[in-house]
Amino acid sequence: MESASELVEFPLLQTPIEANYRACTIPYRFPSDNPRKPTPTEISWIDLFYNSIPSFKKRAESDPSVSDAATKAEKFAQRYGDILEDLKKDPESHGGPPDCILLCRLREQVLRELGFTDIFKKVKDEENAKAISLFGDVVRLNDAIEDEGKRLENLVRGIFAGNIFDLGSAQLAEVFSKDGMSFLASCQNLVPRPWVIDDLDKFKAKWSKKSWKKVIIFVDNSGADIILGILPFARELLRRGSQVVLAANELPSINDVTYPELVEIISKLKDEEGHLMGVSISNLLIANSGNDLPVIDLTRVSQELAYLASDADFVILEGMGRGIETNLYAQFKCDSLKIGMVKHPEVAQFLGGRLYDCVFKYNEVSSL
């Protein structure tokens, strides 16, 4: 079940794309590896996806939109588990060898074949409602910071704090179901700088000197992530004169915000004048990215997004799936920022950082 319209290459990728772009950041195997034998990296990632099956099964069991959900959830767990076991025996089965995109796609395919289209819908709606009620307070706290650099850092910390709300991470899903998460406490409790990739000071220096004409932001999760993390940052960009395009998934995947959900969130947050806490959103656009996974291959985006992005001068990929596990090393024709929290031990190990470390990777393209 993919995008209804034909998907195209993201126009801001550095060309030639075949030579410069590889979606998946972590190589699970190298050309010298035996194609019939799984590598240790493949096995550790297959295990990571295997360990997430119980939390997905639990969500599926309680999906009110699917008849006989408990039986179908059991079938999902069995089928997806069998696929992962097959990949361990033969990496080339099921369209392999596996990478993070294939492992996510196979999981979504099994869920959708069984009639599960959005097993996180209930928790997304609850978290969106909770975050909408906190939005005004978060924005007022940001606006009260007069020093531009400090305000920017506070907005960045807000993006990281919001990004913790990720039900694709088995550990975080468990923590979340027990206590929920306090957004403001999360802002204070980020791992100390320097982060594993930390270009914040470089970005701060640019922020004070330049403004971007058009910014594309690939957004991540529902709830605190989009509403308390990304939207206050996008509002600041609007206030500085940028046009902002928020690119959201076409179809649901984990607790990622979808295009229709984001349109609804904005309509609930704006006032009658079309303002977001005093800032006009006439320059804010919401785009359907054409994506249906928690990771993204930028050679496959919607034509609508490709059209909107053609004259952008800044691309932001937010979240572990879009900005770290895929696209961390993607090169663009314009300035780019990859920002997200490291929520899998395997990613922390690859980067040489800590679990819940932060990635803030800013690349500036010098204008001719």
NORPESUL-V625751 format. One record per pair of residues at least 12 apart in sequence whose ideal C-beta (glycine too) atoms are under 7 Angstrom apart, sorted by sequence separation. I is the first residue (numbers start at 1). J is the second residue. D is the distance in Angstrom with one decimal. If there is no record, write none. Layout:
i=[I & I]
j=[J & J]
d=[D & D]
This chain:
i=[60 & 61 & 94 & 142 & 234 & 289 & 290 & 28 & 29 & 60 & 142 & 217 & 289 & 342 & 343 & 28 & 248 & 288 & 324 & 342 & 290 & 323 & 341 & 342 & 57 & 60 & 165 & 246 & 288 & 289 & 323 & 324 & 28 & 164 & 217 & 287 & 288 & 315 & 323 & 341 & 342 & 287 & 324 & 57 & 315 & 340 & 57 & 138 & 266 & 314 & 320 & 339 & 162 & 287 & 313 & 314 & 315 & 316 & 317 & 318 & 319 & 320 & 338 & 339 & 161 & 164 & 215 & 312 & 313 & 318 & 320 & 325 & 83 & 263 & 285 & 316 & 320 & 324 & 338 & 53 & 262 & 337 & 161 & 337 & 80 & 161 & 295 & 296 & 53 & 80 & 215 & 217 & 219 & 259 & 294 & 295 & 320 & 336 & 53 & 214 & 219 & 335 & 158 & 161 & 211 & 213 & 214 & 215 & 216 & 217 & 218 & 219 & 259 & 297 & 298 & 335 & 80 & 157 & 160 & 211 & 212 & 213 & 217 & 295 & 296 & 335 & 50 & 79 & 211 & 216 & 226 & 295 & 296 & 334 & 298 & 333 & 157 & 222 & 328 & 50 & 76 & 221 & 222 & 49 & 76 & 221 & 222 & 324 & 220 & 221 & 226 & 323 & 46 & 76 & 127 & 219 & 227 & 248 & 250 & 256 & 75 & 222 & 226 & 244 & 250 & 253 & 76 & 239 & 243 & 244 & 245 & 246 & 247 & 249 & 250 & 253 & 254 & 46 & 183 & 235 & 238 & 246 & 248 & 250 & 251 & 253 & 46 & 72 & 235 & 245 & 247 & 249 & 250 & 72 & 238 & 249 & 123 & 156 & 235 & 43 & 183 & 238 & 238 & 120 & 153 & 42 & 66 & 134 & 38 & 66 & 234 & 60 & 46 & 152 & 250 & 38 & 63 & 36 & 49 & 42 & 149 & 152 & 166 & 35 & 36 & 42 & 60 & 63 & 165 & 35 & 163 & 45 & 49 & 163 & 165 & 247 & 60 & 149 & 165 & 59 & 148 & 165 & 59 & 35 & 162 & 163 & 56 & 162 & 245 & 162 & 163 & 162 & 29 & 161 & 28 & 28 & 158 & 159 & 28 & 158 & 159 & 218 & 158 & 159 & 24 & 24 & 24 & 155 & 23 & 155 & 218 & 155 & 168 & 167 & 167 & 230 & 138 & 142 & 131 & 135 & 130 & 131 & 135 & 139 & 216 & 128 & 134 & 138 & 127 & 128 & 132 & 127 & 131 & 139 & 216 & 127 & 131 & 214 & 215 & 124 & 214 & 218 & 220 & 221 & 124 & 128 & 214 & 215 & 216 & 217 & 218 & 219 & 220 & 213 & 216 & 218 & 212 & 215 & 217 & 220 & 212 & 220 & 218 & 1 & 55 & 52 & 55 & 51 & 212 & 168 & 124 & 123 & 118 & 120 & 135 & 117 & 120 & 132 & 124 & 128 & 132 & 139 & 136 & 108 & 196 & 196 & 163 & 196 & 196 & 206 & 159 & 203 & 200 & 202 & 196 & 199 & 195 & 197 & 198 & 199 & 191 & 195 & 196 & 197 & 199 & 195 & 197 & 191 & 195 & 191 & 191 & 190 & 172 & 169 & 169 & 163 & 164 & 166 & 163 & 159 & 160 & 108 & 108 & 105 & 104 & 104 & 104 & 101 & 101 & 100 & 101 & 160 & 156 & 100 & 101 & 100 & 3 & 1 & 23 & 23 & 21 & 21 & 17 & 7 & 13 & 3 & 10 & 3 & 2 & 9 & 1 & 10 & 7 & 8 & 7 & 7 & 8 & 11 & 10 & 48 & 5 & 6 & 12 & 5 & 8 & 11 & 48 & 3 & 10 & 11 & 25 & 26 & 12 & 25 & 25 & 45 & 24 & 44 & 12 & 23 & 25 & 23 & 25 & 21 & 20 & 13 & 14 & 14 & 13 & 14 & 12 & 12 & 12 & 26]
j=[72 & 73 & 106 & 154 & 246 & 301 & 302 & 41 & 42 & 73 & 155 & 230 & 302 & 355 & 356 & 42 & 262 & 302 & 338 & 356 & 305 & 338 & 356 & 357 & 73 & 76 & 181 & 262 & 304 & 305 & 339 & 340 & 45 & 181 & 234 & 304 & 305 & 332 & 340 & 358 & 359 & 305 & 342 & 76 & 334 & 359 & 77 & 158 & 286 & 334 & 340 & 359 & 183 & 308 & 334 & 335 & 336 & 337 & 338 & 339 & 340 & 341 & 359 & 360 & 183 & 186 & 237 & 334 & 335 & 340 & 342 & 347 & 106 & 286 & 308 & 339 & 343 & 347 & 361 & 77 & 286 & 361 & 186 & 362 & 106 & 187 & 321 & 322 & 80 & 107 & 242 & 244 & 246 & 286 & 321 & 322 & 347 & 363 & 81 & 242 & 247 & 363 & 187 & 190 & 240 & 242 & 243 & 244 & 245 & 246 & 247 & 248 & 288 & 326 & 327 & 364 & 110 & 187 & 190 & 241 & 242 & 243 & 247 & 325 & 326 & 365 & 81 & 110 & 242 & 247 & 257 & 326 & 327 & 365 & 330 & 365 & 190 & 255 & 361 & 84 & 110 & 255 & 256 & 84 & 111 & 256 & 257 & 359 & 256 & 257 & 262 & 359 & 84 & 114 & 165 & 257 & 265 & 286 & 288 & 294 & 114 & 261 & 265 & 283 & 289 & 292 & 116 & 279 & 283 & 284 & 285 & 286 & 287 & 289 & 290 & 293 & 294 & 87 & 224 & 276 & 279 & 287 & 289 & 291 & 292 & 294 & 88 & 114 & 277 & 287 & 289 & 291 & 292 & 115 & 281 & 292 & 167 & 200 & 279 & 88 & 228 & 283 & 284 & 167 & 200 & 91 & 115 & 183 & 88 & 116 & 284 & 111 & 98 & 204 & 302 & 91 & 116 & 90 & 103 & 97 & 204 & 207 & 221 & 91 & 92 & 98 & 116 & 119 & 221 & 92 & 220 & 103 & 107 & 221 & 223 & 305 & 119 & 208 & 224 & 119 & 208 & 225 & 120 & 97 & 224 & 225 & 119 & 225 & 308 & 228 & 229 & 229 & 97 & 229 & 97 & 98 & 228 & 229 & 99 & 229 & 230 & 289 & 232 & 233 & 99 & 100 & 101 & 232 & 101 & 233 & 296 & 236 & 254 & 254 & 255 & 318 & 228 & 232 & 223 & 227 & 223 & 224 & 228 & 232 & 309 & 222 & 228 & 232 & 222 & 223 & 227 & 223 & 227 & 235 & 312 & 224 & 228 & 311 & 312 & 222 & 312 & 316 & 318 & 319 & 223 & 227 & 313 & 314 & 315 & 316 & 317 & 318 & 319 & 313 & 316 & 318 & 313 & 316 & 318 & 321 & 314 & 322 & 322 & 112 & 170 & 170 & 173 & 170 & 335 & 294 & 255 & 255 & 252 & 254 & 269 & 252 & 255 & 268 & 261 & 265 & 269 & 277 & 277 & 253 & 342 & 351 & 319 & 352 & 353 & 364 & 318 & 362 & 360 & 362 & 357 & 360 & 357 & 359 & 360 & 361 & 354 & 358 & 359 & 360 & 362 & 359 & 361 & 356 & 360 & 357 & 358 & 358 & 343 & 343 & 344 & 340 & 341 & 343 & 341 & 339 & 341 & 292 & 293 & 293 & 293 & 294 & 295 & 293 & 295 & 295 & 297 & 358 & 360 & 325 & 326 & 326 & 250 & 251 & 297 & 298 & 298 & 299 & 299 & 290 & 298 & 290 & 298 & 292 & 292 & 299 & 292 & 301 & 300 & 301 & 301 & 302 & 303 & 306 & 306 & 344 & 302 & 303 & 309 & 303 & 306 & 309 & 346 & 302 & 309 & 310 & 324 & 325 & 312 & 325 & 326 & 346 & 326 & 346 & 315 & 326 & 328 & 327 & 329 & 330 & 331 & 330 & 331 & 332 & 332 & 333 & 332 & 333 & 334 & 350]
d=[6.9 & 4.2 & 6.1 & 5.7 & 6.6 & 5.7 & 3.1 & 4.8 & 6.3 & 3.7 & 6.0 & 6.4 & 6.0 & 6.4 & 6.8 & 4.7 & 4.6 & 5.3 & 6.8 & 6.5 & 6.5 & 3.9 & 6.1 & 4.6 & 4.9 & 5.7 & 6.2 & 6.2 & 5.9 & 5.3 & 5.8 & 4.9 & 6.2 & 6.1 & 6.4 & 5.8 & 6.9 & 5.3 & 4.4 & 5.7 & 6.5 & 4.7 & 6.7 & 6.3 & 6.3 & 5.4 & 4.4 & 6.6 & 6.6 & 6.1 & 4.6 & 6.6 & 6.7 & 5.4 & 4.7 & 4.7 & 4.7 & 4.6 & 5.0 & 5.3 & 4.7 & 6.3 & 6.3 & 5.5 & 5.7 & 5.4 & 5.6 & 6.4 & 6.4 & 6.2 & 6.6 & 6.5 & 5.5 & 5.5 & 6.5 & 6.7 & 5.5 & 6.2 & 4.3 & 5.1 & 5.3 & 6.9 & 3.7 & 5.1 & 6.9 & 4.3 & 4.4 & 4.9 & 6.1 & 5.7 & 5.1 & 6.6 & 5.4 & 6.5 & 4.1 & 6.5 & 6.7 & 5.0 & 5.9 & 6.6 & 6.7 & 6.7 & 6.0 & 6.8 & 5.0 & 6.7 & 4.6 & 5.1 & 4.9 & 5.4 & 4.9 & 5.3 & 4.2 & 6.8 & 6.4 & 5.2 & 4.7 & 4.8 & 5.5 & 5.5 & 5.1 & 6.8 & 6.7 & 5.6 & 5.7 & 5.7 & 6.5 & 5.0 & 6.1 & 6.0 & 4.8 & 4.4 & 6.9 & 5.5 & 6.4 & 6.5 & 6.1 & 5.2 & 6.7 & 5.0 & 5.5 & 5.2 & 7.0 & 6.1 & 5.9 & 5.8 & 4.4 & 5.4 & 6.2 & 6.5 & 6.8 & 6.8 & 5.1 & 5.5 & 6.6 & 6.0 & 6.3 & 6.7 & 5.0 & 5.5 & 5.9 & 6.5 & 6.8 & 6.5 & 6.6 & 5.9 & 6.9 & 5.0 & 4.4 & 5.2 & 4.6 & 5.2 & 4.8 & 6.1 & 5.4 & 5.2 & 5.0 & 5.7 & 4.9 & 5.1 & 5.4 & 6.9 & 6.2 & 6.2 & 3.8 & 5.0 & 5.7 & 4.5 & 6.8 & 5.3 & 4.2 & 4.9 & 6.0 & 6.4 & 6.6 & 6.3 & 6.8 & 6.3 & 5.1 & 6.3 & 5.2 & 5.6 & 6.1 & 6.1 & 6.8 & 6.0 & 5.0 & 6.4 & 5.5 & 5.9 & 6.8 & 6.9 & 6.6 & 5.9 & 6.9 & 4.9 & 5.9 & 6.4 & 4.9 & 6.9 & 5.0 & 5.4 & 5.7 & 6.8 & 6.9 & 5.8 & 5.2 & 5.1 & 5.5 & 5.9 & 6.4 & 6.7 & 6.8 & 6.9 & 4.9 & 5.4 & 4.8 & 6.8 & 4.8 & 4.1 & 6.0 & 5.3 & 6.0 & 7.0 & 4.2 & 5.3 & 6.9 & 4.0 & 5.2 & 5.0 & 6.2 & 2.7 & 5.7 & 6.6 & 6.7 & 6.3 & 6.1 & 4.1 & 5.6 & 5.0 & 6.3 & 6.6 & 5.9 & 5.9 & 4.4 & 5.4 & 6.1 & 5.8 & 6.2 & 4.7 & 6.6 & 5.9 & 4.4 & 5.8 & 4.5 & 6.2 & 5.0 & 5.5 & 5.0 & 5.7 & 7.0 & 4.9 & 6.5 & 5.4 & 5.0 & 5.5 & 6.1 & 5.9 & 5.7 & 5.8 & 6.0 & 3.0 & 3.7 & 6.8 & 4.8 & 6.8 & 5.3 & 6.1 & 6.6 & 4.1 & 4.2 & 6.9 & 5.1 & 6.6 & 6.8 & 6.7 & 6.1 & 4.4 & 5.0 & 4.5 & 4.7 & 5.9 & 2.9 & 5.2 & 7.0 & 6.3 & 5.1 & 6.5 & 6.4 & 6.8 & 4.0 & 6.4 & 4.9 & 5.0 & 5.6 & 4.9 & 4.6 & 5.4 & 6.9 & 5.5 & 5.4 & 6.4 & 3.9 & 6.0 & 6.0 & 6.4 & 4.5 & 5.7 & 6.9 & 6.1 & 6.4 & 4.6 & 6.5 & 6.0 & 6.7 & 4.9 & 5.8 & 6.7 & 2.9 & 6.3 & 6.5 & 4.4 & 5.1 & 5.7 & 4.3 & 5.5 & 5.7 & 4.6 & 5.7 & 5.9 & 5.8 & 3.9 & 6.2 & 6.2 & 3.9 & 6.7 & 4.7 & 5.8 & 6.1 & 5.4 & 6.5 & 6.3 & 6.1 & 4.2 & 6.5 & 5.8 & 6.2 & 5.7 & 4.7 & 5.9 & 5.4 & 6.5 & 6.4 & 6.2 & 4.7 & 5.9 & 5.5 & 6.7 & 5.5 & 5.4 & 5.9 & 5.2 & 6.8 & 5.0 & 6.9 & 6.6 & 5.3 & 6.7 & 4.1 & 6.6 & 6.9 & 6.8 & 6.3 & 5.1 & 5.8 & 4.2 & 4.1 & 7.0 & 6.2 & 4.9 & 6.9 & 4.9 & 4.0 & 6.4 & 6.1 & 6.6 & 5.6 & 5.4 & 6.4 & 6.2 & 6.4 & 6.8 & 5.7 & 6.0 & 5.0 & 5.7 & 6.0 & 6.1 & 6.4 & 4.9 & 6.5 & 6.9 & 6.4 & 5.7 & 6.2 & 6.3 & 5.8 & 5.7 & 5.7 & 4.8 & 4.3 & 6.7 & 6.2 & 6.1 & 5.4 & 6.8 & 3.9 & 6.2 & 6.4 & 6.0 & 4.9 & 5.1 & 5.6 & 5.1]
